[in-house]
Amino acid sequence: MTKVISLMGAHEIRIRLGGVSRQRAYQITSRADFPAPVADLAQGKVWLTDDVEVWMKAHRRDEGDAEQP
């Protein structure tokens, strides 16, 4: 039985984060608490999709959460 591994590059992460800029995606993926990439290819780093999804669930704001002044 073959195990399927789902990966995300910076472009997929940008889309998953709601279309953030390349600069913002770089800032996010460079954070100390962001999952480590599983590989650094010529076209860039790649992450396990499951790791990114877990991180997003823990760190993204719900649309109903407004910052209090």
Helices and strands as residue ranges (DSSP letters): E 7-8, H 10-16, H 22-29, E 39-41, E 44-48, H 49-59
